[in-house]
Structures are given as structure tokens and as C-alpha cells.
């Protein structure tokens, strides 16, 4: 799909930002920056799922290109139509890419007054939205995506928001599944982050050169308070892993915490999948907004 330029009629959109969005690019760059439409092939909802759809009334929301390290990567941004200098929320994808669910979450944040940005962090490794097998997504794309690259792309997303007249002194990050792990790690690295919310992100796992650390390794290094939202019946994140992370956070001091929904499975916020649990998801969303506002992102 063509990559849309930022809304030119938004008063906060700087001219340079417009120039970046319209700059010529090669076919390879286009392939890297194209953004998916609809849901990822591996998790397209059935008619049985009650998918939440957030409209664009009162907001601007479109695909974007984010300059980073001499190229651009695709992304999605949503922001209030009239609010000046909105705070930035980085929205970090699941393994399925910046597909419709992640885009809708950006629109939900925009309705709350935030400039939400979801960069496509797998842009260089491949397009996870086209693959039908989650295992293949992990093996061929996710496992080959370096954490260092992800951190740099998130830095570029903040810079993108700043050029678009968002308030880069008020930055929050939230992530889901794979993105939940990233939210913890980024809060330990980037001092611009004021608060984070990690939804069922893996806390411990196998380390390698590309993914050398997990959240449990950086509990003492967090530069911003993080709220973890986890399911008590998550088959991929056992209860002992959550307990060990809670103990690590307690030892580290600070105000980070984890809230567990006893009967929730993994991906309980994913309203387009059978794992969705409406009551827990709604409570988690309320906690997310309250957490950001409590810690100066709002």
C-alpha cells in the first residue's frame, strides 16, 4: 500500500517532517517501509471475535516513514487533531507486526490526548504480516532482529515525534507480547522515557548475541517505573518467572510493579483473538492510562 504522508493540515507538522515523508526512495526502501493493511495473516480474526475498531473522529492517524540511520522504516502514528504538544507514547508490536490491532491501539491513545507512534521494528528482517505460521515468524524474523537495532529505531521514533511538535519531554512506552519485553528493556536504556507499561512480555529466556538481556536482568537499571500486566494462566510465561521478576523489582527499589490477572491467558488484551478477556483487558487499559498520568506522561 502507498505510504501516506503526515496530515499537512495539522498545525504541529513541521515542514521538514513533510519533506522527509515525500522524499524519493528506492524500490528496496519502499519494500522496507510499506505498512500492512488489515490483520496479520497468522492471526486474522474469525467472525466469532468481537474486534474493537477505533474511528478517526477528532484525530489524525496514518502510516508514516521514520528516518533512521540513512534509510526510513515504516510506522503508524495517531494524534489529537487539536491538542498542541501532545505527550508521546511508543507502541511496540507483537510478533505479528504493525498490523490493524497495533494501529487501532495507536488510535485509542490518540483519543486520550497522546501522540502514539508504532514503528515497524522488523522492517529490515522481513514482513511478519504476510506469514501464516507464528513459528516461522519467530524463526525467520523475530529471532534475527537485534535488540540494539530495536532500541535505535525507538530513539528515531521519539525524534520523529519531536519534529512533528509532540512533547518529547513526556515519553511513555507500552508493548504487547514481544513488545512487552522491549518495553522493559527500553525503560532501562532510554532516560527520556518517563513510564512504561509491559503487557505479558517475556521476563526471562535464552540469551544470545542479538538478544543478550531480558527484563529480569535489568530490574536494577530501570530509569523509569514500569507496570507489568500479566496473566495467571499464560502458558508461555510461567508464574515462577513473574514471581522472580517481582522479587527482583522489590530488591531494586523504585516504583515498578506487576499486576497479575489470575484467570487471564497470554494476549488477553488482543481483542481480535480468542485469548481476549474483556474485563481484564478493560481494567488493564484503565491501569495503563492511570500509570502514565501518575508518572508525568499526560
C-alpha positions as CSV (number, residue, x, y, z in Angstrom):
1,X,0.0,0.0,0.0
2,X,1.2,3.5,-0.6
3,X,2.8,5.1,2.5
4,X,0.8,8.2,3.5
5,X,2.4,11.5,4.3
6,X,1.6,13.1,7.7
7,X,-1.5,15.2,7.7
8,X,-0.4,18.5,6.3
9,X,-3.2,20.5,7.9
10,X,-2.2,19.6,11.5
11,X,-0.6,22.7,13.0
12,X,2.2,20.7,14.6
13,X,3.5,19.1,11.5
14,X,6.8,20.8,10.7
15,X,7.9,21.4,7.1
16,X,11.0,19.3,7.3
17,X,8.9,16.3,8.5
18,X,6.7,16.8,5.5
19,X,9.8,16.9,3.3
20,X,11.0,13.6,4.8
21,X,7.7,11.9,4.1
22,X,7.6,12.9,0.4
23,X,11.3,12.3,-0.3
24,X,12.1,9.9,-3.2
25,X,13.0,6.4,-2.3
26,X,14.3,3.3,-4.0
27,X,12.2,0.2,-4.6
28,X,14.2,-1.6,-1.8
29,X,13.4,1.2,0.6
30,X,9.8,1.1,-0.4
31,X,9.6,-2.6,0.4
32,X,11.2,-2.0,3.8
33,X,8.8,0.9,4.6
34,X,5.5,-0.4,3.3
35,X,2.9,-0.9,6.1
36,X,0.4,-3.7,6.3
37,X,-3.3,-3.2,5.9
38,X,-5.8,-5.3,7.9
39,X,-4.7,-8.1,10.3
40,X,-1.6,-10.2,10.0
41,X,-2.2,-13.4,8.0
42,X,-1.3,-15.6,11.0
43,X,-3.9,-14.1,13.3
44,X,-6.8,-12.9,11.2
45,X,-9.9,-12.8,13.3
46,X,-12.8,-15.1,12.6
47,X,-16.4,-13.9,12.7
48,X,-16.6,-15.1,16.3
49,X,-14.2,-12.5,17.6
50,X,-15.6,-9.1,18.6
51,X,-12.9,-6.8,17.2
52,X,-12.7,-3.3,18.6
53,X,-12.4,-0.6,15.9
54,X,-11.5,2.9,16.9
55,X,-12.6,5.6,14.4
56,X,-10.6,8.7,13.4
57,X,-13.0,11.3,14.7
58,X,-11.0,14.1,16.3
59,X,-7.6,12.6,15.5
60,X,-5.1,12.2,12.7
61,X,-4.0,8.7,12.0
62,X,-2.0,7.4,9.1
63,X,1.1,5.3,8.0
64,X,4.4,7.2,8.2
65,X,8.0,6.8,7.3
66,X,10.5,7.3,10.1
67,X,14.1,8.3,9.2
68,X,16.7,6.2,10.9
69,X,20.3,5.6,10.1
70,X,20.3,6.7,6.5
71,X,17.0,5.0,5.5
72,X,13.4,5.0,6.5
73,X,11.3,2.4,8.2
74,X,7.5,2.2,8.1
75,X,5.3,3.0,11.1
76,X,1.9,4.3,12.1
77,X,1.1,7.4,14.1
78,X,-2.1,8.8,15.6
79,X,-2.5,12.1,17.4
80,X,-5.2,14.5,18.5
81,X,-6.4,16.9,15.8
82,X,-6.3,20.0,18.0
83,X,-4.1,19.4,21.1
84,X,-0.8,21.1,21.0
85,X,2.4,19.4,22.1
86,X,0.8,16.0,23.0
87,X,2.9,13.6,25.0
88,X,4.5,10.7,23.1
89,X,3.5,7.1,23.6
90,X,5.7,4.5,21.8
91,X,3.5,1.4,21.0
92,X,5.6,-1.7,20.4
93,X,4.1,-4.5,18.3
94,X,3.6,-8.2,19.0
95,X,5.5,-10.6,16.7
96,X,2.8,-10.0,14.1
97,X,4.0,-6.6,13.1
98,X,2.3,-3.2,13.0
99,X,-1.0,-4.6,11.7
100,X,-4.5,-3.4,12.3
101,X,-4.6,-4.2,16.0
102,X,-1.5,-2.2,16.8
103,X,-2.7,0.6,14.6
104,X,-6.0,0.6,16.5
105,X,-4.2,0.8,19.8
106,X,-2.4,4.0,18.5
107,X,-5.8,5.5,17.7
108,X,-7.0,4.6,21.2
109,X,-4.1,6.6,22.7
110,X,-4.7,9.5,20.3
111,X,-8.3,9.7,21.6
112,X,-6.8,10.1,25.1
113,X,-4.6,13.0,24.0
114,X,-1.4,11.3,23.1
115,X,0.9,11.3,20.0
116,X,1.1,7.5,19.6
117,X,3.9,6.1,17.3
118,X,4.3,2.4,16.4
119,X,7.5,1.9,14.3
120,X,7.8,-1.3,12.3
121,X,10.7,-2.8,14.2
122,X,11.0,-5.9,12.0
123,X,11.3,-3.7,8.8
124,X,14.8,-4.9,7.9
125,X,14.3,-8.6,8.7
126,X,11.0,-9.2,6.8
127,X,7.3,-8.7,6.8
128,X,5.6,-10.8,9.6
129,X,2.1,-9.8,8.5
130,X,2.4,-12.0,5.4
131,X,3.4,-15.2,7.1
132,X,0.7,-17.7,8.2
133,X,2.8,-19.6,10.8
134,X,3.7,-17.9,14.0
135,X,6.7,-20.3,14.5
136,X,8.0,-19.2,11.1
137,X,7.7,-15.6,12.1
138,X,9.8,-16.2,15.2
139,X,12.4,-18.3,13.4
140,X,12.9,-16.2,10.3
141,X,12.2,-12.6,11.5
142,X,11.9,-12.1,15.3
143,X,14.9,-14.2,16.3
144,X,17.0,-12.3,13.7
145,X,16.1,-8.8,15.0
146,X,18.8,-7.4,17.2
147,X,17.8,-5.6,20.4
148,X,20.3,-2.8,19.6
149,X,18.5,-2.2,16.3
150,X,15.2,-2.0,18.1
151,X,16.5,0.5,20.7
152,X,17.8,2.7,17.9
153,X,14.5,2.6,16.0
154,X,12.6,3.6,19.1
155,X,15.0,6.5,19.6
156,X,14.3,7.5,16.0
157,X,10.5,7.3,16.7
158,X,10.9,9.8,19.6
159,X,12.9,12.1,17.3
160,X,10.1,11.8,14.7
161,X,7.6,12.8,17.2
162,X,9.7,15.8,18.4
163,X,10.0,17.1,14.8
164,X,6.2,16.8,14.5
165,X,5.8,19.0,17.5
166,X,5.0,16.4,20.1
167,X,6.3,16.8,23.6
168,X,9.5,14.8,23.7
169,X,10.0,15.6,27.4
170,X,7.0,13.4,28.1
171,X,7.5,9.9,26.7
172,X,5.9,6.7,27.6
173,X,6.3,3.2,26.1
174,X,3.9,0.3,26.0
175,X,4.3,-3.1,24.3
176,X,2.5,-6.4,23.9
177,X,3.9,-9.9,24.0
178,X,7.3,-9.5,22.2
179,X,6.8,-5.7,22.6
180,X,6.3,-6.2,26.4
181,X,9.8,-7.4,26.7
182,X,11.0,-4.5,24.7
183,X,9.1,-2.0,26.9
184,X,11.0,-3.2,29.9
185,X,14.4,-3.1,28.1
186,X,13.9,0.3,26.7
187,X,12.8,1.8,30.0
188,X,16.2,0.6,31.3
189,X,18.1,2.2,28.5
190,X,16.5,5.5,27.4
191,X,16.3,8.2,30.1
192,X,13.7,10.2,28.0
193,X,11.1,7.5,29.0
194,X,9.1,8.7,32.0
195,X,7.0,5.5,32.4
196,X,6.3,2.1,30.7
197,X,3.6,-0.5,30.6
198,X,4.5,-4.0,29.6
199,X,1.7,-6.4,28.6
200,X,2.6,-10.0,29.0
201,X,6.2,-9.6,27.8
202,X,8.6,-12.5,28.4
203,X,10.7,-11.8,31.5
204,X,13.4,-14.4,31.1
205,X,14.6,-16.6,28.3
206,X,17.5,-17.8,26.2
207,X,20.2,-15.2,25.7
208,X,22.3,-14.7,22.5
209,X,24.3,-12.1,20.8
210,X,21.3,-10.4,19.2
211,X,19.1,-10.6,22.4
212,X,21.6,-10.5,25.2
213,X,19.3,-9.5,28.1
214,X,15.8,-10.0,29.4
215,X,13.8,-7.8,31.8
216,X,14.9,-9.7,34.9
217,X,18.5,-8.7,34.0
218,X,17.7,-5.0,34.0
219,X,15.4,-4.7,37.0
220,X,18.1,-2.6,38.8
221,X,18.7,-0.5,35.7
222,X,15.2,0.8,35.1
223,X,15.3,4.5,34.5
224,X,11.5,4.8,34.6
225,X,8.8,3.0,36.5
226,X,7.2,0.1,34.6
227,X,3.9,-1.5,35.2
228,X,3.7,-5.1,34.1
229,X,0.3,-6.7,33.2
230,X,0.4,-10.5,33.2
231,X,-2.0,-13.4,33.0
232,X,-2.0,-16.1,35.7
233,X,-2.8,-18.7,33.0
234,X,-0.2,-17.6,30.5
235,X,1.3,-20.9,29.1
236,X,4.4,-19.0,27.8
237,X,5.2,-17.1,30.9
238,X,5.1,-19.4,34.0
239,X,4.1,-18.0,37.4
240,X,7.6,-18.6,38.8
241,X,9.0,-16.2,36.2
242,X,6.6,-13.5,37.3
243,X,7.4,-14.1,40.9
244,X,11.2,-13.9,40.3
245,X,10.7,-10.6,38.4
246,X,8.6,-9.2,41.3
247,X,11.3,-10.2,43.7
248,X,13.9,-8.5,41.5
249,X,11.9,-5.3,41.4
250,X,11.5,-5.3,45.1
251,X,15.2,-5.7,45.6
252,X,15.9,-2.9,43.2
253,X,13.6,-0.5,44.9
254,X,11.7,2.1,42.9
255,X,8.0,2.1,42.0
256,X,7.8,-0.5,39.2
257,X,5.3,-3.3,39.8
258,X,3.5,-6.2,38.2
259,X,-0.2,-6.8,38.3
260,X,-1.4,-10.4,37.6
261,X,-4.9,-11.3,36.3
262,X,-5.3,-14.8,37.8
263,X,-7.6,-16.3,35.1
264,X,-6.2,-14.5,32.1
265,X,-4.2,-16.3,29.4
266,X,-1.5,-14.8,27.2
267,X,-2.6,-12.0,24.9
268,X,-5.7,-11.2,27.0
269,X,-5.8,-7.6,25.5
270,X,-5.8,-8.9,21.9
271,X,-9.5,-8.3,21.1
272,X,-9.1,-9.9,17.7
273,X,-8.1,-13.3,19.1
274,X,-9.8,-16.0,21.2
275,X,-7.5,-15.2,24.0
276,X,-9.2,-11.8,24.6
277,X,-10.7,-11.3,28.1
278,X,-12.8,-8.2,28.1
279,X,-12.9,-7.5,31.8
280,X,-9.2,-7.9,32.3
281,X,-8.4,-6.0,29.1
282,X,-10.5,-3.0,30.1
283,X,-9.0,-3.0,33.6
284,X,-5.5,-3.2,32.1
285,X,-6.3,-0.2,29.8
286,X,-7.5,1.8,32.8
287,X,-4.4,1.0,34.7
288,X,-2.2,1.9,31.7
289,X,-3.7,5.3,31.4
290,X,-3.6,6.0,35.1
291,X,0.1,4.8,35.2
292,X,1.2,7.2,32.5
293,X,-0.6,10.1,34.0
294,X,0.7,9.3,37.5
295,X,4.2,9.3,36.3
296,X,4.1,12.5,34.2
297,X,3.1,11.3,30.8
298,X,-0.2,13.0,30.2
